[in-house]
Each structure stands twice: as structure tokens, then as C-alpha cells.
Amino acid sequence: MLPLIVAHGGAGDWKDERIPIGVKYVAEAARVGFRVLKKSSSVLDAAEACTLFMENCGELNAGKGARPNQDGIIELDAMIIDGSRLDFGSVAAITGIQNPISLARYIMEKTEHKFFAGPNAKRVYDEMIAQGYRREEEGGAIGPLGAAEGADTIGCIVVDSKGRIAVTSSTGGISKKRPGRIGDSPVMGSGAYANSLCGATATGYGEHIMRVVLCRMVTLYVEEGTDPMSAARKGIEMFQKKTGSEAGVIVADAGGNIGYATNAKAMPVAFIQGKLRSMTTLDCLRE
Ligand code: ASP
């Protein structure tokens, strides 16, 4: 059913008492994104607002709540994808900002490149603020776009009533990562992927997700006729078989069907299909 938004708060070894907290923030993020979609009818605005909320909540491994690297520094990776235009913007290993998702969108929409990393990505961020593309609030956060309220790897998929798809991913990366390490989250096809037919976004050990190009594989299964739920499960089975590692994925197609699967302990998921009142939340525990 359309329009729809599906968001996840990261697959991993969640402490039992933290799972409801993850579910709560993912649910609120889905609400924020869905309201923006109703107001602006832009899948990119909705996906950015949903992701900003999760980056700003301080309880998930992205933005304000991101895990530091071995030097104690927060280095962020993020990507946004416009499925109908088969376009994306990515940023990696950026420090000193809270909201890499807005920078990823700026890179996609306003630069002639797709992917910036490190200190030079920060220069692009400063240019974005100077040009008034986004306004930075006190404390370095970018406010949600037109949202009524608010604020492991997080990501979302938005599909509007015409079947247009936007997908995001945003992360502080795996724990104890070496400075400069970049995971799957900003890598098109691995940490997320979308085209005009379907979109997916992943979480888990980026080193292994990149080996199997997980999100492109899952969306390919959908394009070949597998329903999104079976495609998500097939993707995680394939991933586990080839790498022995842990991951999670959410997927949605242009017709409004969704799927989710993980082989990690848990992955908070929330989705809204058709109406705000139709919100569903899940711990998505390992099967
Ligand atoms: N996929 C992320 C990375 O490897 C980590 C995560 O999903 O928790 O950077």
C-alpha cells in the first residue's frame, strides 16, 4: 500500500533493555518522515527528515549518537539515493558535523560529483551552509525539513503514491574502527541501493556487506520476481552463507510491498503504509 515509509535502527547484538528504545526512536522517525511526505510530496524531503531525526536523537549509531573510532573521534558515513533518477550522493569519514545525510543530498543535487570523503568533505559541508542550502542550528544539528516536531546504522526507504523511491543510510560505523575506515553505508549497491522499481538499505558488518554487494543483490531478486519479504530473507541467507557474518536489510518496491530480515540478534524496524495510523513496529529478532 502507498505511500509508505520503512525505517530501521541497525542490526546487531542489542542489549534487551535497549531494543524498545531503538524501536521507539525508529517509530518516531518514520512518523516524522511520513508527515513530511504528506506535506511536501517529495520522497527525498521525507527520507532526509526521517534520517535527520535518527541522526539527531542521540540514541542510535548515527549523527549525534554515533560511535567514536579508535582515536575517540566520530567519523560519519552516509548516502542518499533518488531511485527514479538512479542518482546518489555519498559522504564518508567526515568529522565535525552531526548530519551527513543533508550533505549527501547536497552532493547529489548541487555538485558535479557523487562521493566526498574526509577533510575535503567538510569543505563541501561548509560551502553547503554558506550557500544557505541547509541551516545549522545551535549545537551543529540541521533541523528536520518542515517536520512538525523533533529529532546502530540507520536507514529508511520512502515510496510515494506514484511509486517514486528514495533510500538513505547513515552511520558512525562498526565499534573500534580504525581512523579512516569506511564501511558499506556510503557505497552505492552495498549499504543501500534504489532504482525506479525497488530500494533497499542495509546494516551490519560493512566489510562483509561490501563483499556481496548486498542491497543490489536483494533488489535484483525483487526485479526478477521475488516478493520483497522473500528477497530480504534470500539476501541475508546468501550473505550468511558466503561470509558467515551478521547483517540486516529492509527493502520496498514501487508497488508498496516491503521486506525485512536479519541474522543478528535484533533490528528495530518501523513502517507506515497508506495512513499514519497504520504504523507497525518490530524488534525483527533473528529467526
Ligand atoms: N554497516 C555499518 C558499517 O559497517 C555498521 C552498522 O550497520 O552498524 O559501517
py3Dmol code that shows the C-alpha trace and the ligand (Angstrom):
import py3Dmol

protein = """\
ATOM      1  CA  MET A   1       0.000   0.000   0.000  1.00  0.00           C
ATOM      2  CA  LEU A   2       1.262   3.501  -0.898  1.00  0.00           C
ATOM      3  CA  PRO A   3       2.659   5.865   0.154  1.00  0.00           C
ATOM      4  CA  LEU A   4       4.989   4.123   2.552  1.00  0.00           C
ATOM      5  CA  ILE A   5       7.987   4.640   4.766  1.00  0.00           C
ATOM      6  CA  VAL A   6      10.082   1.951   6.383  1.00  0.00           C
ATOM      7  CA  ALA A   7      12.965   2.731   8.748  1.00  0.00           C
ATOM      8  CA  HIS A   8      15.473   0.637  10.700  1.00  0.00           C
ATOM      9  CA  GLY A   9      17.722   1.418  13.654  1.00  0.00           C
ATOM     10  CA  GLY A  10      20.572  -1.014  12.989  1.00  0.00           C
ATOM     11  CA  ALA A  11      21.109  -4.778  13.217  1.00  0.00           C
ATOM     12  CA  GLY A  12      23.359  -6.049  15.966  1.00  0.00           C
ATOM     13  CA  ASP A  13      23.795  -7.500  19.392  1.00  0.00           C
ATOM     14  CA  TRP A  14      21.270  -5.166  21.065  1.00  0.00           C
ATOM     15  CA  LYS A  15      21.037  -5.340  24.861  1.00  0.00           C
ATOM     16  CA  ASP A  16      17.495  -6.491  25.709  1.00  0.00           C
ATOM     17  CA  GLU A  17      16.636  -3.275  27.535  1.00  0.00           C
ATOM     18  CA  ARG A  18      17.855  -1.133  24.595  1.00  0.00           C
ATOM     19  CA  ILE A  19      15.630  -2.774  21.985  1.00  0.00           C
ATOM     20  CA  PRO A  20      12.416  -0.884  22.977  1.00  0.00           C
ATOM     21  CA  ILE A  21      14.395   2.383  22.948  1.00  0.00           C
ATOM     22  CA  GLY A  22      15.595   1.664  19.413  1.00  0.00           C
ATOM     23  CA  VAL A  23      12.056   0.780  18.322  1.00  0.00           C
ATOM     24  CA  LYS A  24      10.701   3.988  19.869  1.00  0.00           C
ATOM     25  CA  TYR A  25      13.108   6.271  18.007  1.00  0.00           C
ATOM     26  CA  VAL A  26      12.729   4.433  14.714  1.00  0.00           C
ATOM     27  CA  ALA A  27       8.931   4.699  15.038  1.00  0.00           C
ATOM     28  CA  GLU A  28       9.119   8.436  15.725  1.00  0.00           C
ATOM     29  CA  ALA A  29      11.488   8.886  12.783  1.00  0.00           C
ATOM     30  CA  ALA A  30       9.051   7.063  10.483  1.00  0.00           C
ATOM     31  CA  ARG A  31       6.247   9.366  11.687  1.00  0.00           C
ATOM     32  CA  VAL A  32       8.370  12.471  11.023  1.00  0.00           C
ATOM     33  CA  GLY A  33       9.235  11.262   7.520  1.00  0.00           C
ATOM     34  CA  PHE A  34       5.651  10.298   6.706  1.00  0.00           C
ATOM     35  CA  ARG A  35       4.331  13.718   7.790  1.00  0.00           C
ATOM     36  CA  VAL A  36       6.925  15.447   5.609  1.00  0.00           C
ATOM     37  CA  LEU A  37       5.931  13.260   2.654  1.00  0.00           C
ATOM     38  CA  LYS A  38       2.265  14.264   3.108  1.00  0.00           C
ATOM     39  CA  LYS A  39       3.237  17.931   3.256  1.00  0.00           C
ATOM     40  CA  SER A  40       5.925  18.267   0.607  1.00  0.00           C
ATOM     41  CA  SER A  41       5.210  15.182  -1.573  1.00  0.00           C
ATOM     42  CA  SER A  42       8.975  14.786  -2.088  1.00  0.00           C
ATOM     43  CA  VAL A  43      10.395  11.358  -1.281  1.00  0.00           C
ATOM     44  CA  LEU A  44      13.825  12.953  -0.808  1.00  0.00           C
ATOM     45  CA  ASP A  45      12.493  15.504   1.705  1.00  0.00           C
ATOM     46  CA  ALA A  46      10.754  12.709   3.622  1.00  0.00           C
ATOM     47  CA  ALA A  47      13.780  10.381   3.603  1.00  0.00           C
ATOM     48  CA  GLU A  48      16.099  13.215   4.675  1.00  0.00           C
ATOM     49  CA  ALA A  49      13.759  14.309   7.513  1.00  0.00           C
ATOM     50  CA  CYS A  50      13.346  10.731   8.780  1.00  0.00           C
ATOM     51  CA  THR A  51      17.125  10.235   8.731  1.00  0.00           C
ATOM     52  CA  LEU A  52      17.810  13.620  10.369  1.00  0.00           C
ATOM     53  CA  PHE A  53      15.528  12.656  13.223  1.00  0.00           C
ATOM     54  CA  MET A  54      17.538   9.467  13.814  1.00  0.00           C
ATOM     55  CA  GLU A  55      20.860  11.335  13.453  1.00  0.00           C
ATOM     56  CA  ASN A  56      19.691  13.928  15.999  1.00  0.00           C
ATOM     57  CA  CYS A  57      18.077  11.634  18.581  1.00  0.00           C
ATOM     58  CA  GLY A  58      21.405  10.671  20.157  1.00  0.00           C
ATOM     59  CA  GLU A  59      20.255   7.081  20.814  1.00  0.00           C
ATOM     60  CA  LEU A  60      21.233   5.414  17.540  1.00  0.00           C
ATOM     61  CA  ASN A  61      24.619   4.862  15.902  1.00  0.00           C
ATOM     62  CA  ALA A  62      24.437   7.874  13.589  1.00  0.00           C
ATOM     63  CA  GLY A  63      24.926  11.628  13.836  1.00  0.00           C
ATOM     64  CA  LYS A  64      24.856  12.795  17.457  1.00  0.00           C
ATOM     65  CA  GLY A  65      24.746   9.241  18.875  1.00  0.00           C
ATOM     66  CA  ALA A  66      27.458   7.799  16.609  1.00  0.00           C
ATOM     67  CA  ARG A  67      30.209   5.562  17.960  1.00  0.00           C
ATOM     68  CA  PRO A  68      33.703   7.064  18.013  1.00  0.00           C
ATOM     69  CA  ASN A  69      36.656   5.446  16.223  1.00  0.00           C
ATOM     70  CA  GLN A  70      39.800   4.096  17.978  1.00  0.00           C
ATOM     71  CA  ASP A  71      41.049   7.667  18.447  1.00  0.00           C
ATOM     72  CA  GLY A  72      37.807   8.656  20.176  1.00  0.00           C
ATOM     73  CA  ILE A  73      36.706  10.742  17.157  1.00  0.00           C
ATOM     74  CA  ILE A  74      33.293  10.429  15.499  1.00  0.00           C
ATOM     75  CA  GLU A  75      33.721   9.806  11.765  1.00  0.00           C
ATOM     76  CA  LEU A  76      30.466   9.552   9.837  1.00  0.00           C
ATOM     77  CA  ASP A  77      29.393   7.847   6.588  1.00  0.00           C
ATOM     78  CA  ALA A  78      26.066   8.441   4.804  1.00  0.00           C
ATOM     79  CA  MET A  79      24.287   8.128   1.450  1.00  0.00           C
ATOM     80  CA  ILE A  80      21.006   9.224  -0.106  1.00  0.00           C
ATOM     81  CA  ILE A  81      19.595   7.719  -3.309  1.00  0.00           C
ATOM     82  CA  ASP A  82      16.953   9.039  -5.695  1.00  0.00           C
ATOM     83  CA  GLY A  83      15.669   5.817  -7.262  1.00  0.00           C
ATOM     84  CA  SER A  84      13.684   7.272 -10.171  1.00  0.00           C
ATOM     85  CA  ARG A  85      16.726   9.218 -11.372  1.00  0.00           C
ATOM     86  CA  LEU A  86      19.181   6.439 -10.444  1.00  0.00           C
ATOM     87  CA  ASP A  87      21.218   9.087  -8.677  1.00  0.00           C
ATOM     88  CA  PHE A  88      23.013   9.236  -5.340  1.00  0.00           C
ATOM     89  CA  GLY A  89      25.211  11.351  -3.105  1.00  0.00           C
ATOM     90  CA  SER A  90      27.639   9.938  -0.547  1.00  0.00           C
ATOM     91  CA  VAL A  91      29.943  11.178   2.157  1.00  0.00           C
ATOM     92  CA  ALA A  92      32.489   9.178   4.154  1.00  0.00           C
ATOM     93  CA  ALA A  93      34.832   9.561   7.131  1.00  0.00           C
ATOM     94  CA  ILE A  94      33.659  13.100   7.821  1.00  0.00           C
ATOM     95  CA  THR A  95      34.305  14.671  11.229  1.00  0.00           C
ATOM     96  CA  GLY A  96      32.975  17.773  12.956  1.00  0.00           C
ATOM     97  CA  ILE A  97      29.376  17.616  11.707  1.00  0.00           C
ATOM     98  CA  GLN A  98      26.198  15.973  13.002  1.00  0.00           C
ATOM     99  CA  ASN A  99      24.134  15.463   9.847  1.00  0.00           C
ATOM    100  CA  PRO A 100      25.946  13.799   6.960  1.00  0.00           C
ATOM    101  CA  ILE A 101      22.629  12.925   5.280  1.00  0.00           C
ATOM    102  CA  SER A 102      21.973  16.550   4.315  1.00  0.00           C
ATOM    103  CA  LEU A 103      25.495  16.828   2.948  1.00  0.00           C
ATOM    104  CA  ALA A 104      24.971  13.630   0.922  1.00  0.00           C
ATOM    105  CA  ARG A 105      21.864  15.226  -0.602  1.00  0.00           C
ATOM    106  CA  TYR A 106      23.743  18.450  -1.347  1.00  0.00           C
ATOM    107  CA  ILE A 107      26.479  16.422  -3.063  1.00  0.00           C
ATOM    108  CA  MET A 108      23.853  14.653  -5.201  1.00  0.00           C
ATOM    109  CA  GLU A 109      21.875  17.761  -6.081  1.00  0.00           C
ATOM    110  CA  LYS A 110      24.423  20.568  -6.210  1.00  0.00           C
ATOM    111  CA  THR A 111      27.845  19.215  -7.137  1.00  0.00           C
ATOM    112  CA  GLU A 112      29.122  17.520 -10.295  1.00  0.00           C
ATOM    113  CA  HIS A 113      30.432  14.618  -8.182  1.00  0.00           C
ATOM    114  CA  LYS A 114      28.833  11.787  -6.180  1.00  0.00           C
ATOM    115  CA  PHE A 115      31.129  10.971  -3.282  1.00  0.00           C
ATOM    116  CA  PHE A 116      33.346  13.069  -0.980  1.00  0.00           C
ATOM    117  CA  ALA A 117      35.439  11.865   1.961  1.00  0.00           C
ATOM    118  CA  GLY A 118      37.414  13.189   4.910  1.00  0.00           C
ATOM    119  CA  PRO A 119      38.535  16.803   5.448  1.00  0.00           C
ATOM    120  CA  ASN A 120      37.596  17.834   1.922  1.00  0.00           C
ATOM    121  CA  ALA A 121      34.028  16.624   2.521  1.00  0.00           C
ATOM    122  CA  LYS A 122      33.943  19.086   5.423  1.00  0.00           C
ATOM    123  CA  ARG A 123      34.853  21.843   2.955  1.00  0.00           C
ATOM    124  CA  VAL A 124      31.812  20.878   0.878  1.00  0.00           C
ATOM    125  CA  TYR A 125      29.713  20.950   4.067  1.00  0.00           C
ATOM    126  CA  ASP A 126      30.910  24.486   4.862  1.00  0.00           C
ATOM    127  CA  GLU A 127      30.034  25.516   1.291  1.00  0.00           C
ATOM    128  CA  MET A 128      26.545  23.991   1.728  1.00  0.00           C
ATOM    129  CA  ILE A 129      25.919  26.036   4.884  1.00  0.00           C
ATOM    130  CA  ALA A 130      27.400  29.206   3.351  1.00  0.00           C
ATOM    131  CA  GLN A 131      25.073  28.859   0.356  1.00  0.00           C
ATOM    132  CA  GLY A 132      22.031  28.506   2.625  1.00  0.00           C
ATOM    133  CA  TYR A 133      21.124  25.025   1.283  1.00  0.00           C
ATOM    134  CA  ARG A 134      20.570  23.965   4.905  1.00  0.00           C
ATOM    135  CA  ARG A 135      20.677  25.991   8.106  1.00  0.00           C
ATOM    136  CA  GLU A 136      22.718  24.736  11.015  1.00  0.00           C
ATOM    137  CA  GLU A 137      21.073  25.128  14.407  1.00  0.00           C
ATOM    138  CA  GLU A 138      22.777  25.643  17.729  1.00  0.00           C
ATOM    139  CA  GLY A 139      24.875  22.570  18.594  1.00  0.00           C
ATOM    140  CA  GLY A 140      25.607  21.822  14.942  1.00  0.00           C
ATOM    141  CA  ALA A 141      22.386  19.990  14.050  1.00  0.00           C
ATOM    142  CA  ILE A 142      20.357  20.605  10.927  1.00  0.00           C
ATOM    143  CA  GLY A 143      16.639  20.837  11.701  1.00  0.00           C
ATOM    144  CA  PRO A 144      14.230  18.347  10.134  1.00  0.00           C
ATOM    145  CA  LEU A 145      12.783  19.652   6.882  1.00  0.00           C
ATOM    146  CA  GLY A 146       9.322  21.006   7.560  1.00  0.00           C
ATOM    147  CA  ALA A 147       8.640  18.325  10.172  1.00  0.00           C
ATOM    148  CA  ALA A 148       6.067  19.108  12.788  1.00  0.00           C
ATOM    149  CA  GLU A 149       8.430  18.137  15.594  1.00  0.00           C
ATOM    150  CA  GLY A 150      11.686  16.938  16.618  1.00  0.00           C
ATOM    151  CA  ALA A 151      14.670  14.665  16.131  1.00  0.00           C
ATOM    152  CA  ASP A 152      23.416   1.075  15.053  1.00  0.00           C
ATOM    153  CA  THR A 153      23.456   2.434  11.461  1.00  0.00           C
ATOM    154  CA  ILE A 154      20.159   3.786  10.498  1.00  0.00           C
ATOM    155  CA  GLY A 155      18.344   3.960   7.205  1.00  0.00           C
ATOM    156  CA  CYS A 156      14.977   4.362   5.572  1.00  0.00           C
ATOM    157  CA  ILE A 157      13.041   3.815   2.365  1.00  0.00           C
ATOM    158  CA  VAL A 158      10.258   6.155   1.233  1.00  0.00           C
ATOM    159  CA  VAL A 159       7.882   5.359  -1.640  1.00  0.00           C
ATOM    160  CA  ASP A 160       5.282   7.955  -2.665  1.00  0.00           C
ATOM    161  CA  SER A 161       1.865   7.304  -4.182  1.00  0.00           C
ATOM    162  CA  LYS A 162       3.382   7.383  -7.702  1.00  0.00           C
ATOM    163  CA  GLY A 163       5.933   4.723  -6.759  1.00  0.00           C
ATOM    164  CA  ARG A 164       8.934   7.053  -6.622  1.00  0.00           C
ATOM    165  CA  ILE A 165      11.592   5.750  -4.225  1.00  0.00           C
ATOM    166  CA  ALA A 166      14.222   7.407  -2.006  1.00  0.00           C
ATOM    167  CA  VAL A 167      16.606   5.494   0.252  1.00  0.00           C
ATOM    168  CA  THR A 168      19.126   6.553   2.907  1.00  0.00           C
ATOM    169  CA  SER A 169      21.836   5.144   5.162  1.00  0.00           C
ATOM    170  CA  SER A 170      23.805   6.932   7.886  1.00  0.00           C
ATOM    171  CA  THR A 171      26.280   5.576  10.426  1.00  0.00           C
ATOM    172  CA  GLY A 172      29.144   6.006  12.830  1.00  0.00           C
ATOM    173  CA  GLY A 173      30.387   2.619  11.594  1.00  0.00           C
ATOM    174  CA  ILE A 174      31.391  -0.506  13.498  1.00  0.00           C
ATOM    175  CA  SER A 175      32.797  -0.241  17.012  1.00  0.00           C
ATOM    176  CA  LYS A 176      36.567   0.179  17.439  1.00  0.00           C
ATOM    177  CA  LYS A 177      37.030   1.020  13.767  1.00  0.00           C
ATOM    178  CA  ARG A 178      40.414   2.394  12.756  1.00  0.00           C
ATOM    179  CA  PRO A 179      40.530   6.077  11.826  1.00  0.00           C
ATOM    180  CA  GLY A 180      39.790   6.466   8.131  1.00  0.00           C
ATOM    181  CA  ARG A 181      37.922   3.177   7.877  1.00  0.00           C
ATOM    182  CA  ILE A 182      34.878   3.431   5.614  1.00  0.00           C
ATOM    183  CA  GLY A 183      32.102   0.828   5.673  1.00  0.00           C
ATOM    184  CA  ASP A 184      29.313  -0.154   3.314  1.00  0.00           C
ATOM    185  CA  SER A 185      26.844   2.585   4.248  1.00  0.00           C
ATOM    186  CA  PRO A 186      28.012   5.215   1.707  1.00  0.00           C
ATOM    187  CA  VAL A 187      28.767   2.639  -1.024  1.00  0.00           C
ATOM    188  CA  MET A 188      26.078   2.528  -3.755  1.00  0.00           C
ATOM    189  CA  GLY A 189      24.777  -1.034  -4.119  1.00  0.00           C
ATOM    190  CA  SER A 190      26.324  -2.302  -0.883  1.00  0.00           C
ATOM    191  CA  GLY A 191      24.946  -0.251   2.037  1.00  0.00           C
ATOM    192  CA  ALA A 192      21.897   0.883   0.051  1.00  0.00           C
ATOM    193  CA  TYR A 193      20.518   0.877  -3.483  1.00  0.00           C
ATOM    194  CA  ALA A 194      17.424   2.100  -5.336  1.00  0.00           C
ATOM    195  CA  ASN A 195      16.162   2.388  -8.876  1.00  0.00           C
ATOM    196  CA  SER A 196      12.678   3.013 -10.298  1.00  0.00           C
ATOM    197  CA  LEU A 197      11.469  -0.469  -9.273  1.00  0.00           C
ATOM    198  CA  CYS A 198      12.716  -1.022  -5.736  1.00  0.00           C
ATOM    199  CA  GLY A 199      15.081   0.093  -2.991  1.00  0.00           C
ATOM    200  CA  ALA A 200      16.976  -1.461  -0.087  1.00  0.00           C
ATOM    201  CA  THR A 201      19.188  -0.332   2.768  1.00  0.00           C
ATOM    202  CA  ALA A 202      21.453  -2.493   4.929  1.00  0.00           C
ATOM    203  CA  THR A 203      23.156  -2.632   8.309  1.00  0.00           C
ATOM    204  CA  GLY A 204      25.777  -4.934   9.811  1.00  0.00           C
ATOM    205  CA  TYR A 205      29.448  -5.618   9.169  1.00  0.00           C
ATOM    206  CA  GLY A 206      30.276  -3.341   6.274  1.00  0.00           C
ATOM    207  CA  GLU A 207      33.448  -5.224   5.357  1.00  0.00           C
ATOM    208  CA  HIS A 208      31.294  -8.270   4.526  1.00  0.00           C
ATOM    209  CA  ILE A 209      28.240  -6.422   3.157  1.00  0.00           C
ATOM    210  CA  MET A 210      30.523  -4.882   0.500  1.00  0.00           C
ATOM    211  CA  ARG A 211      31.871  -8.328  -0.461  1.00  0.00           C
ATOM    212  CA  VAL A 212      28.420  -9.452  -1.615  1.00  0.00           C
ATOM    213  CA  VAL A 213      27.052  -6.018  -2.729  1.00  0.00           C
ATOM    214  CA  LEU A 214      24.065  -6.853  -0.532  1.00  0.00           C
ATOM    215  CA  CYS A 215      21.493  -4.190  -1.443  1.00  0.00           C
ATOM    216  CA  ARG A 216      21.950  -4.556  -5.188  1.00  0.00           C
ATOM    217  CA  MET A 217      21.536  -8.319  -4.822  1.00  0.00           C
ATOM    218  CA  VAL A 218      18.326  -8.002  -2.777  1.00  0.00           C
ATOM    219  CA  THR A 219      16.786  -5.504  -5.227  1.00  0.00           C
ATOM    220  CA  LEU A 220      17.805  -7.718  -8.145  1.00  0.00           C
ATOM    221  CA  TYR A 221      15.909 -10.624  -6.571  1.00  0.00           C
ATOM    222  CA  VAL A 222      12.817  -8.360  -6.479  1.00  0.00           C
ATOM    223  CA  GLU A 223      13.320  -7.320 -10.110  1.00  0.00           C
ATOM    224  CA  GLU A 224      13.489 -10.988 -11.048  1.00  0.00           C
ATOM    225  CA  GLY A 225      10.067 -11.633  -9.490  1.00  0.00           C
ATOM    226  CA  THR A 226      10.753 -12.483  -5.852  1.00  0.00           C
ATOM    227  CA  ASP A 227       8.464 -10.646  -3.402  1.00  0.00           C
ATOM    228  CA  PRO A 228      10.332  -8.166  -1.151  1.00  0.00           C
ATOM    229  CA  MET A 229       9.941 -10.203   2.056  1.00  0.00           C
ATOM    230  CA  SER A 230      11.360 -13.349   0.423  1.00  0.00           C
ATOM    231  CA  ALA A 231      14.065 -11.238  -1.268  1.00  0.00           C
ATOM    232  CA  ALA A 232      15.207  -9.819   2.090  1.00  0.00           C
ATOM    233  CA  ARG A 233      15.397 -13.333   3.572  1.00  0.00           C
ATOM    234  CA  LYS A 234      17.166 -14.720   0.499  1.00  0.00           C
ATOM    235  CA  GLY A 235      19.682 -11.848   0.673  1.00  0.00           C
ATOM    236  CA  ILE A 236      20.508 -12.481   4.320  1.00  0.00           C
ATOM    237  CA  GLU A 237      20.767 -16.260   3.719  1.00  0.00           C
ATOM    238  CA  MET A 238      23.142 -15.663   0.800  1.00  0.00           C
ATOM    239  CA  PHE A 239      25.144 -13.162   2.910  1.00  0.00           C
ATOM    240  CA  GLN A 240      25.464 -15.593   5.824  1.00  0.00           C
ATOM    241  CA  LYS A 241      26.444 -18.474   3.564  1.00  0.00           C
ATOM    242  CA  LYS A 242      29.137 -16.518   1.734  1.00  0.00           C
ATOM    243  CA  THR A 243      30.582 -14.528   4.653  1.00  0.00           C
ATOM    244  CA  GLY A 244      29.453 -16.130   7.957  1.00  0.00           C
ATOM    245  CA  SER A 245      28.878 -12.578   9.194  1.00  0.00           C
ATOM    246  CA  GLU A 246      25.869 -10.619  10.506  1.00  0.00           C
ATOM    247  CA  ALA A 247      23.678  -8.096   8.720  1.00  0.00           C
ATOM    248  CA  GLY A 248      20.149  -6.850   8.288  1.00  0.00           C
ATOM    249  CA  VAL A 249      18.279  -5.378   5.348  1.00  0.00           C
ATOM    250  CA  ILE A 250      14.997  -3.623   4.627  1.00  0.00           C
ATOM    251  CA  VAL A 251      13.510  -3.481   1.127  1.00  0.00           C
ATOM    252  CA  ALA A 252      10.475  -1.953  -0.589  1.00  0.00           C
ATOM    253  CA  ASP A 253       9.188  -1.972  -4.160  1.00  0.00           C
ATOM    254  CA  ALA A 254       7.367   0.700  -6.173  1.00  0.00           C
ATOM    255  CA  GLY A 255       4.079  -1.147  -5.631  1.00  0.00           C
ATOM    256  CA  GLY A 256       4.226  -0.668  -1.854  1.00  0.00           C
ATOM    257  CA  ASN A 257       5.387  -4.140  -0.765  1.00  0.00           C
ATOM    258  CA  ILE A 258       8.055  -4.333   1.916  1.00  0.00           C
ATOM    259  CA  GLY A 259      10.501  -6.855   3.346  1.00  0.00           C
ATOM    260  CA  TYR A 260      12.974  -7.069   6.210  1.00  0.00           C
ATOM    261  CA  ALA A 261      15.354  -9.702   7.571  1.00  0.00           C
ATOM    262  CA  THR A 262      18.359 -10.033   9.831  1.00  0.00           C
ATOM    263  CA  ASN A 263      20.600 -12.777  11.148  1.00  0.00           C
ATOM    264  CA  ALA A 264      21.795 -10.525  14.008  1.00  0.00           C
ATOM    265  CA  LYS A 265      20.117 -10.596  17.402  1.00  0.00           C
ATOM    266  CA  ALA A 266      17.720  -7.731  16.625  1.00  0.00           C
ATOM    267  CA  MET A 267      16.999  -4.860  14.234  1.00  0.00           C
ATOM    268  CA  PRO A 268      14.372  -2.275  15.253  1.00  0.00           C
ATOM    269  CA  VAL A 269      12.049  -1.602  12.314  1.00  0.00           C
ATOM    270  CA  ALA A 270       9.023   0.657  11.872  1.00  0.00           C
ATOM    271  CA  PHE A 271       6.825   1.100   8.839  1.00  0.00           C
ATOM    272  CA  ILE A 272       3.769   3.078   7.814  1.00  0.00           C
ATOM    273  CA  GLN A 273       1.774   2.071   4.746  1.00  0.00           C
ATOM    274  CA  GLY A 274      -1.019   4.253   3.382  1.00  0.00           C
ATOM    275  CA  LYS A 275      -2.028   6.093   6.549  1.00  0.00           C
ATOM    276  CA  LEU A 276      -0.170   7.483   9.558  1.00  0.00           C
ATOM    277  CA  ARG A 277      -2.394   5.346  11.783  1.00  0.00           C
ATOM    278  CA  SER A 278      -1.120   2.167  10.146  1.00  0.00           C
ATOM    279  CA  MET A 279       2.259   2.286  11.956  1.00  0.00           C
ATOM    280  CA  THR A 280       3.815  -1.132  12.658  1.00  0.00           C
ATOM    281  CA  THR A 281       6.906  -1.608  14.814  1.00  0.00           C
ATOM    282  CA  LEU A 282       9.049  -4.726  15.127  1.00  0.00           C
ATOM    283  CA  ASP A 283      12.120  -5.875  17.023  1.00  0.00           C
ATOM    284  CA  CYS A 284      12.840  -8.031  13.982  1.00  0.00           C
ATOM    285  CA  LEU A 285      14.545 -10.671  16.087  1.00  0.00           C
ATOM    286  CA  ARG A 286      16.723 -13.301  14.428  1.00  0.00           C
ATOM    287  CA  GLU A 287      14.556 -16.122  13.084  1.00  0.00           C
TER     288      GLU A 287
END
"""
ligand_1 = """\
9
LIG
N 27.184 -1.137 8.304
C 27.859 -0.247 9.211
C 29.325 -0.206 8.875
O 29.921 -1.239 8.632
C 27.725 -0.595 10.652
C 26.342 -0.962 11.145
O 25.433 -1.237 10.384
O 26.149 -0.988 12.377
O 29.902 0.851 8.915
"""
view = py3Dmol.view(width=600, height=400)
view.addModel(protein, "pdb")
view.setStyle({"model": 0}, {"cartoon": {"style": "trace"}})
view.addModel(ligand_1, "xyz")
view.setStyle({"model": 1}, {"stick": {}})
view.zoomTo()
view.show()
